[in-house]
Amino acid sequence: MIGRNTVTINPTGKLDRQKGEIIRTLRANIEFTGVENRVIAITSAHPNDGKTTTSFYLAGAFADAGKKTLFVDADLRKSIFIGEYRIKNAEFGLSHLLSGQKSLDEVIYDTNIENLSVIVAGTFPTNPSELVGNPRFAAMLEKAREEFDYIIIDTPPIGAVIDAAVIAKQCDGSIFITASDSISRNVARSMVEQLRAANKNIL
């Protein structure tokens, strides 16, 4: 949109060829699930499972494929996105939108990556679950669908808080990530079932 603010993204590290191919394969697999799967929530079992890295590079892969993509940092508790990707001058974010302080256009930032825009988390609120569950979140997604081909939402770990399930209800599908050998199969299965209870479409 004309006049929208722009930020520069400088990842602290780059994906090697093998990891890049894995992300592109994930993108292709999502595309083959159908064009209706455009708004995707990504969560993990625990912090440090690679959720934010996977979410951001997946959004970048869609952008590389010519899809207009919005990355939403919806981890309103312990977001690492701004620090990890060295983003400056992103003054407002999702928390400002959901609390009614700013409009959608005021919190979307275009980036130096073609076809990729972002919404950062913003100031950490005291009531994150209530914010992502309020009608403004659904209204945001409805309006963003008009402009973007894909919306990738990085959510807090479902093993820690309920936010991911609340967000997944508003999405077309979800993805669950866990680090190798970090939890048992039974625990992972219970987390997946918790996510499925919010949105049956686990991609």
Backbone as ProteinMPNN parsed JSONL, in Angstrom:
{"seq_chain_A": "MIGRNTVTINPTGKLDRQKGEIIRTLRANIEFTGVENRVIAITSAHPNDGKTTTSFYLAGAFADAGKKTLFVDADLRKSIFIGEYRIKNAEFGLSHLLSGQKSLDEVIYDTNIENLSVIVAGTFPTNPSELVGNPRFAAMLEKAREEFDYIIIDTPPIGAVIDAAVIAKQCDGSIFITASDSISRNVARSMVEQLRAANKNIL", "coords_chain_A": {"N_chain_A": [[0.85, -1.188, 0.0], [0.525, 2.249, -0.776], [2.62, 4.555, 0.854], [3.012, 3.048, 3.129], [4.949, 2.086, 5.976], [8.385, 0.971, 5.953], [10.607, -1.669, 6.832], [13.886, -2.995, 7.48], [15.114, -6.25, 7.164], [17.467, -8.281, 8.628], [18.657, -11.2, 8.877], [20.275, -13.051, 11.504], [21.545, -15.333, 10.848], [21.912, -17.522, 7.988], [20.017, -19.85, 6.002], [21.335, -23.04, 5.209], [21.929, -24.927, 2.151], [20.605, -27.424, 2.324], [18.7, -27.079, 4.427], [17.274, -24.982, 3.34], [16.112, -26.249, 1.171], [14.415, -28.008, 2.497], [12.572, -26.206, 3.625], [11.458, -25.15, 1.276], [10.276, -27.447, 0.285], [8.357, -27.875, 2.267], [6.781, -25.606, 1.799], [5.816, -26.253, -0.798], [4.363, -28.576, -0.2], [2.326, -27.503, 1.388], [1.066, -25.867, -0.492], [-0.03, -27.813, -2.143], [-2.027, -28.797, -0.546], [-4.227, -27.344, -1.063], [-5.87, -24.366, -2.31], [-7.345, -23.083, -0.441], [-6.067, -23.083, 1.959], [-4.676, -20.679, 3.265], [-4.18, -19.041, 5.429], [-2.164, -19.618, 8.032], [-1.381, -21.047, 11.093], [1.457, -21.447, 13.133], [2.889, -23.472, 15.543], [4.639, -24.789, 18.442], [6.023, -27.425, 20.498], [7.582, -26.629, 22.688], [9.481, -23.715, 23.85], [12.281, -22.668, 21.808], [12.223, -24.69, 19.93], [12.446, -24.159, 17.277], [10.412, -22.846, 16.04], [9.907, -20.07, 15.339], [11.952, -19.553, 13.487], [11.33, -21.446, 11.474], [8.742, -20.533, 10.772], [9.253, -17.905, 9.807], [11.066, -18.317, 7.654], [9.503, -19.942, 6.064], [7.471, -18.147, 5.348], [9.116, -16.436, 3.872], [9.788, -18.182, 1.79], [7.358, -18.494, 0.444], [7.105, -15.848, -0.412], [9.343, -15.693, -2.111], [8.422, -17.287, -4.121], [6.769, -15.646, -5.449], [4.415, -15.038, -4.201], [2.325, -12.84, -2.496], [2.979, -12.14, 0.746], [2.266, -12.22, 4.239], [3.854, -12.041, 7.287], [3.095, -12.731, 10.581], [3.891, -11.913, 13.787], [2.762, -13.369, 16.406], [3.436, -14.044, 18.945], [2.944, -12.915, 21.796], [4.13, -12.984, 24.218], [6.863, -13.916, 24.624], [8.397, -12.999, 22.408], [10.964, -13.397, 19.961], [11.486, -12.346, 17.57], [12.062, -9.669, 16.524], [14.619, -9.173, 17.616], [16.085, -11.394, 16.685], [16.04, -11.063, 13.939], [17.008, -8.582, 13.593], [15.485, -6.157, 13.373], [14.692, -2.804, 12.985], [13.045, 0.236, 13.98], [10.392, -0.559, 13.931], [7.831, 0.486, 15.265], [5.222, 0.035, 16.172], [2.93, -2.713, 16.784], [1.303, -5.973, 16.739], [0.004, -6.097, 19.253], [-0.717, -3.443, 19.651], [-2.584, -3.095, 17.634], [-4.591, -4.993, 18.351], [-5.424, -4.04, 20.767], [-6.756, -1.821, 20.047], [-5.43, 0.551, 19.578], [-4.069, 1.155, 17.226], [-4.462, 1.079, 13.627], [-4.813, -1.543, 11.096], [-3.228, -0.971, 8.803], [-1.361, 0.663, 9.969], [0.245, -1.008, 11.431], [1.318, -2.893, 9.77], [4.295, -3.631, 8.138], [6.133, -3.133, 5.248], [8.91, -4.879, 3.76], [12.47, -5.227, 3.061], [12.564, -7.481, 1.594], [11.286, -8.782, -1.276], [7.809, -8.968, -1.861], [7.227, -9.608, 0.758], [5.733, -8.803, 3.807], [5.466, -7.665, 7.235], [4.065, -8.086, 10.531], [4.967, -7.074, 13.614], [5.308, -8.157, 17.077], [4.878, -6.108, 18.939], [4.363, -4.087, 21.916], [4.649, -6.052, 24.837], [1.734, -7.335, 26.199], [-0.319, -7.488, 29.233], [-2.35, -9.24, 29.085], [-2.315, -11.398, 27.002], [-3.71, -13.715, 25.971], [-6.391, -12.935, 26.024], [-6.312, -10.811, 24.237], [-5.596, -11.965, 21.684], [-7.819, -13.441, 21.375], [-9.872, -11.707, 20.938], [-12.412, -9.972, 18.927], [-11.063, -8.311, 17.132], [-8.847, -9.636, 16.165], [-9.796, -11.622, 14.401], [-11.021, -9.891, 12.588], [-8.784, -8.558, 11.608], [-7.496, -10.638, 10.174], [-9.423, -11.163, 8.233], [-9.426, -8.788, 6.748], [-6.735, -8.708, 5.941], [-6.619, -10.904, 4.263], [-7.622, -9.917, 1.911], [-5.562, -8.603, 0.687], [-3.234, -10.195, 0.796], [-1.662, -13.221, -0.368], [-0.787, -15.331, 1.207], [-0.788, -15.844, 4.737], [1.243, -16.117, 7.378], [1.426, -17.191, 10.632], [3.165, -16.824, 13.524], [3.007, -18.387, 16.536], [2.777, -18.619, 20.189], [4.346, -21.38, 22.019], [2.367, -24.303, 22.161], [2.563, -26.074, 24.172], [2.959, -24.589, 26.389], [1.187, -22.387, 26.769], [-2.228, -21.271, 26.118], [-2.618, -19.712, 23.883], [-1.927, -20.402, 21.189], [-3.867, -22.283, 20.399], [-6.151, -20.71, 20.558], [-5.621, -18.854, 18.533], [-5.388, -20.575, 16.325], [-8.005, -21.332, 15.844], [-8.972, -19.318, 14.247], [-7.775, -19.653, 11.861], [-6.921, -21.144, 8.613], [-5.541, -23.496, 8.68], [-3.076, -25.397, 10.558], [0.291, -25.843, 11.828], [2.406, -28.039, 13.545], [5.345, -28.047, 15.432], [8.174, -29.757, 16.653], [11.234, -30.129, 18.384], [13.737, -32.525, 17.558], [13.63, -35.492, 19.435], [12.879, -34.188, 21.781], [10.578, -34.419, 23.286], [8.282, -36.969, 24.431], [6.553, -39.366, 22.345], [3.885, -39.714, 23.139], [3.333, -37.38, 24.624], [3.683, -35.467, 22.631], [1.605, -36.259, 20.944], [-0.618, -35.645, 22.527], [-0.466, -32.878, 22.602], [-0.86, -32.279, 19.911], [-3.482, -33.165, 19.654], [-4.744, -31.294, 21.27], [-4.352, -29.033, 19.722], [-5.751, -29.834, 17.457], [-8.326, -29.867, 18.437], [-8.951, -27.217, 18.418], [-8.655, -26.524, 15.744], [-9.294, -28.597, 13.193], [-7.818, -28.992, 10.937], [-4.831, -29.888, 10.542], [-1.919, -29.239, 9.03]], "CA_chain_A": [[0.0, 0.0, 0.0], [1.306, 3.464, -0.874], [2.8, 5.268, 2.11], [3.229, 2.148, 4.248], [6.317, 2.108, 6.482], [9.236, -0.138, 5.537], [11.696, -2.041, 7.731], [14.904, -3.859, 6.903], [15.307, -7.508, 7.872], [18.833, -8.79, 8.503], [18.769, -12.405, 9.71], [21.598, -13.264, 12.105], [22.141, -16.48, 10.152], [21.216, -17.895, 6.76], [19.792, -21.277, 5.86], [22.183, -23.72, 4.236], [21.168, -25.451, 1.008], [19.728, -28.517, 2.74], [17.57, -26.536, 5.182], [16.477, -24.213, 2.399], [15.316, -27.191, 0.38], [13.363, -28.508, 3.383], [11.551, -25.162, 3.708], [10.76, -25.09, -0.019], [9.42, -28.635, 0.217], [7.215, -27.589, 3.132], [5.925, -24.677, 1.055], [5.141, -26.986, -1.869], [3.368, -29.467, 0.405], [1.182, -26.674, 1.791], [0.356, -25.452, -1.711], [-0.784, -28.941, -2.671], [-3.191, -29.093, 0.293], [-5.37, -26.611, -1.608], [-5.766, -22.91, -2.275], [-8.091, -22.547, 0.698], [-5.178, -23.032, 3.124], [-3.887, -19.464, 3.057], [-3.847, -18.459, 6.732], [-1.597, -20.787, 8.692], [-0.777, -20.848, 12.414], [2.553, -22.367, 13.414], [3.206, -23.541, 16.958], [5.621, -25.814, 18.787], [5.822, -28.02, 21.812], [8.278, -25.846, 23.703], [10.378, -22.689, 23.306], [13.559, -23.11, 21.225], [12.042, -25.824, 19.024], [12.654, -23.721, 15.898], [9.125, -22.363, 15.518], [10.006, -18.757, 14.699], [12.799, -19.705, 12.3], [10.546, -22.139, 10.452], [7.656, -19.653, 10.338], [9.754, -16.786, 9.011], [11.62, -18.767, 6.377], [8.382, -20.408, 5.252], [6.902, -16.935, 4.76], [10.045, -16.003, 2.848], [9.704, -19.095, 0.658], [6.17, -18.104, -0.327], [7.435, -14.58, -1.066], [10.258, -16.013, -3.207], [7.63, -17.908, -5.188], [5.923, -14.62, -6.051], [3.172, -14.885, -3.453], [2.344, -11.731, -1.553], [2.937, -12.874, 2.019], [2.318, -11.461, 5.492], [4.307, -12.772, 8.467], [2.539, -12.124, 11.796], [4.491, -12.367, 15.035], [1.684, -13.374, 17.398], [3.936, -14.467, 20.253], [2.86, -11.697, 22.601], [4.687, -13.276, 25.54], [8.331, -13.956, 24.622], [8.826, -12.937, 21.016], [12.387, -13.165, 19.672], [11.563, -12.029, 16.136], [12.749, -8.408, 16.246], [16.026, -9.333, 17.934], [16.693, -12.414, 15.837], [16.148, -10.591, 12.563], [17.617, -7.247, 13.668], [14.543, -5.2, 12.795], [14.655, -1.516, 13.67], [12.024, 1.226, 13.588], [9.033, -1.109, 13.923], [7.38, 1.083, 16.519], [3.936, -0.515, 16.594], [2.764, -4.1, 16.393], [0.018, -6.652, 16.888], [-0.654, -5.726, 20.505], [-1.307, -2.107, 19.465], [-3.779, -3.289, 16.816], [-5.633, -5.741, 19.054], [-5.931, -3.22, 21.868], [-7.511, -0.712, 19.473], [-4.638, 1.781, 19.521], [-3.61, 1.404, 15.871], [-5.176, 0.37, 12.566], [-4.027, -2.581, 10.45], [-2.21, -0.374, 7.947], [-0.322, 1.284, 10.797], [1.12, -2.009, 12.049], [1.954, -3.697, 8.727], [5.52, -3.041, 7.59], [6.767, -3.764, 4.108], [10.306, -5.179, 4.082], [13.429, -5.229, 1.964], [12.378, -8.738, 0.873], [10.172, -8.592, -2.204], [6.547, -9.679, -1.603], [7.08, -9.98, 2.169], [5.416, -7.783, 4.805], [5.455, -8.246, 8.575], [3.501, -7.43, 11.711], [5.738, -7.499, 14.785], [4.451, -8.395, 18.246], [4.548, -4.875, 19.653], [4.594, -4.107, 23.361], [4.075, -7.241, 25.461], [0.603, -6.966, 27.069], [-0.532, -8.313, 30.42], [-3.459, -10.154, 28.812], [-2.168, -11.84, 25.607], [-4.752, -14.65, 25.528], [-7.61, -12.176, 25.769], [-6.129, -9.99, 23.033], [-5.684, -12.753, 20.449], [-9.158, -14.004, 21.29], [-10.925, -10.707, 20.73], [-12.872, -9.895, 17.533], [-10.144, -7.564, 16.258], [-7.924, -10.569, 15.52], [-10.508, -12.174, 13.246], [-11.208, -8.796, 11.632], [-7.48, -8.347, 10.989], [-7.265, -11.682, 9.193], [-10.371, -10.98, 7.129], [-8.954, -7.675, 5.919], [-5.439, -9.068, 5.36], [-6.87, -11.846, 3.169], [-7.921, -9.174, 0.691], [-4.316, -8.103, 0.104], [-2.127, -11.152, 0.788], [-1.931, -14.588, -0.804], [-0.563, -16.201, 2.361], [-0.545, -15.205, 6.028], [1.906, -17.085, 8.253], [1.319, -16.652, 11.986], [4.026, -17.447, 14.526], [2.273, -18.339, 17.804], [3.525, -19.188, 21.313], [4.304, -22.849, 22.124], [1.104, -24.796, 22.691], [2.852, -26.81, 25.386], [3.125, -23.669, 27.509], [0.032, -21.509, 26.954], [-3.373, -21.595, 25.273], [-2.723, -18.741, 22.798], [-1.857, -21.023, 19.872], [-5.167, -22.881, 20.105], [-7.075, -19.596, 20.329], [-5.316, -18.311, 17.213], [-5.65, -21.592, 15.304], [-9.445, -21.323, 15.538], [-9.256, -18.293, 13.241], [-6.926, -19.907, 10.688], [-7.339, -22.211, 7.698], [-4.849, -24.708, 9.081], [-1.989, -25.167, 11.511], [1.469, -26.709, 11.754], [2.992, -28.299, 14.862], [6.777, -28.301, 15.342], [8.88, -30.14, 17.866], [12.634, -30.469, 18.162], [13.988, -33.96, 17.587], [13.909, -36.141, 20.728], [12.688, -33.264, 22.907], [9.452, -34.894, 24.083], [7.848, -38.319, 24.07], [5.5, -39.451, 21.329], [2.577, -39.545, 23.778], [3.158, -35.964, 24.949], [3.483, -34.774, 21.357], [0.266, -36.594, 20.461], [-1.606, -34.902, 23.323], [-0.422, -31.482, 22.153], [-1.499, -32.243, 18.596], [-4.925, -33.273, 19.866], [-5.178, -29.998, 21.777], [-4.402, -28.148, 18.558], [-6.825, -30.304, 16.578], [-9.608, -29.484, 19.038], [-9.206, -25.833, 18.008], [-8.752, -26.502, 14.281], [-9.068, -29.976, 12.778], [-6.965, -29.031, 9.757], [-3.402, -29.811, 10.83], [-1.283, -29.432, 7.727]], "C_chain_A": [[0.891, 1.246, 0.0], [1.387, 4.147, 0.489], [3.027, 4.379, 3.312], [4.699, 2.194, 4.674], [7.069, 0.844, 6.07], [10.31, -0.393, 6.583], [12.658, -2.952, 6.986], [15.094, -5.084, 7.788], [16.705, -8.019, 7.572], [18.988, -10.022, 9.384], [20.177, -12.577, 10.251], [22.304, -14.452, 11.475], [21.325, -16.802, 8.914], [21.057, -19.407, 6.701], [20.803, -21.866, 4.884], [21.299, -24.354, 3.166], [20.177, -26.526, 1.433], [18.501, -27.998, 3.476], [16.662, -25.702, 4.282], [15.576, -25.1, 1.564], [14.173, -27.765, 1.208], [12.224, -27.488, 3.476], [10.77, -25.066, 2.41], [9.846, -26.295, -0.208], [8.176, -28.455, 1.079], [6.242, -26.646, 2.435], [5.132, -25.413, -0.019], [4.061, -27.907, -1.315], [2.13, -28.698, 0.846], [0.374, -26.258, 0.569], [-0.511, -26.58, -2.255], [-1.923, -29.38, -1.751], [-4.427, -28.342, -0.182], [-5.263, -25.119, -1.39], [-6.513, -22.298, -1.097], [-7.217, -22.438, 1.954], [-4.197, -21.87, 2.981], [-3.455, -18.802, 4.357], [-3.44, -19.601, 7.649], [-0.946, -20.395, 10.014], [0.313, -21.89, 12.624], [2.877, -22.301, 14.897], [4.205, -24.66, 17.203], [5.274, -26.4, 20.14], [6.376, -27.111, 22.898], [9.026, -24.683, 23.057], [11.664, -23.337, 22.762], [13.44, -24.365, 20.372], [12.258, -25.437, 17.556], [11.414, -23.154, 15.235], [9.246, -21.049, 14.752], [10.847, -18.825, 13.434], [12.031, -20.361, 11.167], [9.457, -21.239, 9.892], [8.165, -18.569, 9.405], [10.287, -17.247, 7.66], [10.55, -19.384, 5.479], [7.699, -19.218, 4.584], [7.796, -16.419, 3.648], [10.002, -16.879, 1.607], [8.476, -18.806, -0.196], [6.44, -16.803, -1.076], [8.352, -14.813, -2.258], [9.516, -16.605, -4.402], [6.664, -16.918, -5.831], [4.588, -14.422, -5.367], [3.295, -13.713, -2.491], [2.032, -12.296, -0.168], [3.057, -11.931, 3.198], [2.764, -12.407, 6.606], [3.807, -12.03, 9.698], [3.215, -12.734, 13.011], [3.433, -12.252, 16.131], [2.124, -13.959, 18.733], [4.037, -13.223, 21.123], [3.421, -11.887, 24.008], [6.217, -13.188, 25.542], [8.858, -13.937, 23.196], [10.329, -12.684, 20.902], [12.577, -12.593, 18.267], [12.371, -10.762, 15.853], [14.25, -8.541, 16.51], [16.732, -10.289, 16.998], [16.937, -11.914, 14.417], [16.537, -9.118, 12.479], [16.759, -6.182, 12.979], [14.525, -3.927, 13.639], [13.485, -0.688, 13.153], [10.637, 0.624, 13.388], [8.388, -0.705, 15.248], [6.117, 0.437, 17.072], [3.776, -1.94, 16.074], [1.381, -4.643, 16.691], [-0.714, -6.239, 18.153], [-1.311, -4.351, 20.405], [-2.594, -2.194, 18.628], [-4.902, -3.92, 17.631], [-6.195, -4.982, 20.247], [-6.642, -1.965, 21.367], [-6.743, 0.59, 19.349], [-4.222, 2.161, 18.104], [-4.447, 0.608, 14.881], [-4.259, -0.674, 11.933], [-2.913, -1.98, 9.599], [-1.07, 0.261, 8.748], [0.632, 0.268, 11.419], [1.725, -2.975, 11.029], [3.166, -2.935, 8.208], [5.942, -3.828, 6.355], [8.246, -3.954, 4.439], [11.184, -5.075, 2.837], [13.398, -6.532, 1.176], [11.126, -8.612, 0.006], [9.009, -9.518, -1.852], [6.322, -10.031, -0.138], [6.827, -8.753, 3.039], [5.331, -8.455, 6.163], [4.607, -7.406, 9.525], [4.29, -7.958, 12.898], [4.802, -7.616, 15.985], [4.002, -7.096, 18.906], [4.886, -4.999, 21.13], [3.932, -5.334, 23.975], [2.959, -6.837, 26.423], [0.53, -7.864, 28.297], [-1.606, -9.377, 30.186], [-3.393, -10.719, 27.394], [-3.266, -12.78, 25.126], [-6.043, -13.925, 25.2], [-7.49, -11.352, 24.483], [-6.273, -10.815, 21.76], [-7.06, -13.393, 20.289], [-10.244, -12.988, 21.01], [-11.262, -10.557, 19.255], [-11.931, -9.148, 16.597], [-9.171, -8.496, 15.54], [-8.562, -11.174, 14.268], [-10.713, -11.112, 12.173], [-9.905, -8.485, 10.9], [-7.23, -9.363, 9.881], [-8.185, -11.516, 7.984], [-9.903, -9.874, 6.185], [-7.638, -8.025, 5.229], [-5.595, -10.053, 4.205], [-7.111, -11.127, 1.838], [-6.648, -8.745, -0.033], [-3.27, -9.192, -0.089], [-2.576, -12.537, 0.333], [-1.797, -15.573, 0.348], [-0.29, -15.359, 3.597], [0.006, -16.288, 6.959], [1.988, -16.487, 9.65], [2.176, -17.477, 12.944], [3.36, -17.28, 15.893], [3.146, -18.879, 18.942], [3.434, -20.713, 21.335], [2.999, -23.329, 22.772], [1.327, -25.606, 23.959], [2.942, -25.932, 26.614], [1.869, -22.866, 27.814], [-1.044, -21.837, 25.927], [-3.454, -20.734, 24.009], [-2.775, -19.388, 21.415], [-3.195, -21.631, 19.469], [-6.203, -21.8, 19.812], [-6.878, -19.025, 18.932], [-5.681, -19.299, 16.113], [-7.118, -21.648, 14.914], [-9.778, -20.377, 14.397], [-8.546, -18.568, 11.916], [-7.491, -21.02, 9.813], [-6.719, -23.545, 8.087], [-3.721, -24.368, 10.024], [-0.87, -26.184, 11.298], [2.053, -26.821, 13.159], [4.45, -28.702, 14.686], [7.296, -28.774, 16.687], [10.314, -30.474, 17.516], [12.81, -31.978, 18.313], [14.34, -34.434, 18.993], [13.698, -35.231, 21.937], [11.541, -33.686, 23.823], [9.077, -36.293, 23.63], [6.747, -38.254, 23.018], [4.116, -39.19, 21.943], [2.309, -38.081, 24.125], [2.914, -35.167, 23.678], [2.075, -35.016, 20.825], [-0.8, -35.81, 21.224], [-1.632, -33.424, 22.92], [-1.087, -31.329, 20.789], [-3.015, -32.327, 18.746], [-5.501, -31.976, 20.426], [-5.304, -28.997, 20.634], [-5.549, -28.532, 17.634], [-8.205, -29.941, 17.133], [-9.97, -28.043, 18.66], [-9.411, -25.725, 16.507], [-8.364, -27.877, 13.779], [-8.043, -30.086, 11.655], [-5.498, -28.807, 10.122], [-2.655, -30.191, 9.555], [-0.01, -30.267, 7.814]], "O_chain_A": [[1.9, 1.285, 0.703], [0.384, 4.303, 1.186], [3.217, 4.885, 4.418], [5.588, 2.326, 3.833], [6.47, -0.212, 5.864], [10.862, 0.547, 7.155], [12.298, -3.593, 5.998], [15.219, -4.97, 9.007], [17.085, -8.172, 6.411], [19.41, -9.9, 10.533], [21.156, -12.292, 9.562], [23.527, -14.567, 11.559], [20.168, -16.395, 8.808], [21.853, -20.152, 7.273], [21.096, -21.265, 3.85], [20.072, -24.321, 3.263], [19.039, -26.545, 0.962], [17.382, -28.424, 3.19], [15.441, -25.711, 4.436], [14.429, -24.756, 1.282], [13.08, -27.987, 0.685], [11.051, -27.857, 3.415], [9.549, -24.917, 2.433], [8.769, -26.178, -0.792], [7.075, -28.833, 0.679], [5.029, -26.854, 2.473], [3.921, -25.225, -0.142], [2.975, -28.011, -1.884], [1.009, -29.185, 0.696], [-0.857, -26.293, 0.59], [-1.602, -26.335, -2.769], [-2.711, -30.248, -2.128], [-5.543, -28.651, 0.234], [-4.655, -24.657, -0.425], [-6.332, -21.119, -0.791], [-7.598, -21.764, 2.911], [-3.036, -22.063, 2.62], [-2.462, -18.075, 4.379], [-4.26, -20.448, 8.003], [-0.074, -19.527, 10.057], [0.12, -23.07, 12.33], [3.109, -21.224, 15.446], [4.573, -25.389, 16.282], [4.365, -25.939, 20.83], [5.716, -26.857, 23.905], [9.19, -24.664, 21.837], [12.069, -24.411, 23.205], [14.44, -25.034, 20.113], [12.252, -26.307, 16.685], [11.368, -22.999, 14.015], [8.739, -20.932, 13.636], [10.496, -18.222, 12.42], [12.071, -19.89, 10.03], [9.262, -21.181, 8.678], [7.59, -18.334, 8.343], [9.993, -16.633, 6.634], [10.68, -19.351, 4.256], [7.382, -19.269, 3.395], [7.305, -16.007, 2.597], [10.162, -16.383, 0.492], [8.544, -18.867, -1.424], [6.053, -16.661, -2.236], [8.165, -14.2, -3.309], [9.934, -16.443, -5.548], [5.837, -17.3, -6.659], [3.72, -13.72, -5.886], [4.275, -13.615, -1.753], [0.961, -12.857, 0.059], [3.832, -10.975, 3.176], [2.139, -13.44, 6.842], [4.063, -10.835, 9.85], [3.121, -13.941, 13.238], [3.232, -11.184, 16.709], [1.289, -14.328, 19.559], [5.076, -12.565, 21.178], [3.209, -11.049, 24.885], [6.8, -12.475, 26.359], [9.678, -14.776, 22.824], [10.895, -11.875, 21.638], [13.708, -12.38, 17.83], [13.276, -10.787, 15.02], [15.063, -8.073, 15.712], [17.854, -10.025, 16.565], [17.916, -12.293, 13.773], [16.41, -8.489, 11.428], [17.23, -5.421, 12.133], [14.36, -3.98, 14.858], [13.003, -0.888, 12.038], [9.79, 1.239, 12.74], [8.403, -1.46, 16.22], [5.957, 0.306, 18.285], [4.386, -2.331, 15.079], [0.421, -3.893, 16.872], [-1.93, -6.051, 18.128], [-2.356, -4.122, 21.014], [-3.559, -1.471, 18.874], [-6.035, -3.44, 17.607], [-7.312, -5.25, 20.689], [-7.082, -1.139, 22.167], [-7.331, 1.628, 19.049], [-4.042, 3.341, 17.802], [-5.061, -0.4, 15.234], [-3.059, -0.688, 12.203], [-1.771, -2.436, 9.667], [0.051, 0.38, 8.255], [1.711, 0.636, 11.885], [2.566, -3.797, 11.393], [3.08, -1.751, 7.882], [6.09, -5.049, 6.412], [8.778, -3.263, 5.308], [10.701, -4.866, 1.724], [14.127, -6.677, 0.195], [10.034, -8.362, 0.517], [9.205, -10.703, -1.579], [5.331, -10.684, 0.189], [7.596, -7.792, 3.019], [5.145, -9.669, 6.248], [4.452, -6.197, 9.353], [4.284, -9.161, 13.161], [3.639, -7.219, 15.912], [2.87, -6.998, 19.379], [5.608, -5.908, 21.539], [2.777, -5.629, 23.67], [3.201, -6.079, 27.362], [1.23, -8.873, 28.386], [-1.757, -10.3, 30.986], [-4.345, -10.533, 26.636], [-3.716, -12.661, 23.986], [-6.714, -14.251, 24.221], [-8.458, -11.217, 23.734], [-6.994, -10.414, 20.846], [-7.423, -13.835, 19.199], [-11.411, -13.351, 20.859], [-10.475, -10.974, 18.405], [-11.999, -9.337, 15.383], [-8.718, -8.19, 14.437], [-7.939, -11.227, 13.208], [-10.591, -11.399, 10.983], [-9.92, -8.183, 9.707], [-6.807, -9.003, 8.782], [-7.761, -11.709, 6.844], [-9.978, -10.018, 4.965], [-7.44, -7.681, 4.064], [-4.796, -10.042, 3.269], [-6.833, -11.674, 0.77], [-6.666, -8.546, -1.248], [-2.491, -9.13, -1.041], [-3.697, -12.97, 0.603], [-2.573, -16.521, 0.466], [0.348, -14.308, 3.526], [-0.687, -17.253, 7.282], [2.549, -15.408, 9.837], [1.94, -18.668, 13.144], [3.171, -16.155, 16.356], [4.156, -19.532, 18.68], [2.528, -21.28, 20.725], [2.588, -22.811, 23.81], [0.396, -25.809, 24.738], [2.995, -26.427, 27.74], [1.518, -22.679, 28.979], [-0.803, -22.588, 24.982], [-4.285, -21.006, 23.142], [-3.568, -18.981, 20.565], [-3.609, -21.506, 18.316], [-7.036, -21.96, 18.919], [-7.848, -18.744, 18.227], [-6.225, -18.906, 15.082], [-7.444, -21.978, 13.774], [-10.742, -20.594, 13.664], [-8.696, -17.807, 10.96], [-8.409, -21.739, 10.208], [-7.306, -24.601, 7.851], [-3.436, -23.195, 10.268], [-1.06, -27.231, 10.679], [2.18, -25.825, 13.871], [4.762, -29.588, 13.891], [6.906, -28.256, 17.733], [10.578, -31.044, 16.458], [12.114, -32.621, 19.1], [15.212, -33.874, 19.658], [14.269, -35.472, 23.0], [11.535, -33.346, 25.007], [9.506, -36.747, 22.569], [6.101, -37.223, 22.831], [3.279, -38.523, 21.334], [1.194, -37.593, 23.944], [2.046, -34.294, 23.642], [1.428, -34.099, 20.318], [-1.78, -35.358, 20.63], [-2.692, -32.798, 22.901], [-1.797, -30.353, 20.547], [-3.749, -31.634, 18.041], [-6.625, -31.601, 20.091], [-6.25, -28.211, 20.587], [-6.238, -27.667, 17.094], [-9.146, -29.731, 16.367], [-11.147, -27.691, 18.591], [-10.235, -24.937, 16.042], [-7.211, -28.283, 13.927], [-7.464, -31.152, 11.443], [-4.985, -27.692, 10.026], [-2.752, -31.319, 9.071], [0.637, -30.514, 6.796]]}, "name": "protein", "num_of_chains": 1, "seq": "MIGRNTVTINPTGKLDRQKGEIIRTLRANIEFTGVENRVIAITSAHPNDGKTTTSFYLAGAFADAGKKTLFVDADLRKSIFIGEYRIKNAEFGLSHLLSGQKSLDEVIYDTNIENLSVIVAGTFPTNPSELVGNPRFAAMLEKAREEFDYIIIDTPPIGAVIDAAVIAKQCDGSIFITASDSISRNVARSMVEQLRAANKNIL"}
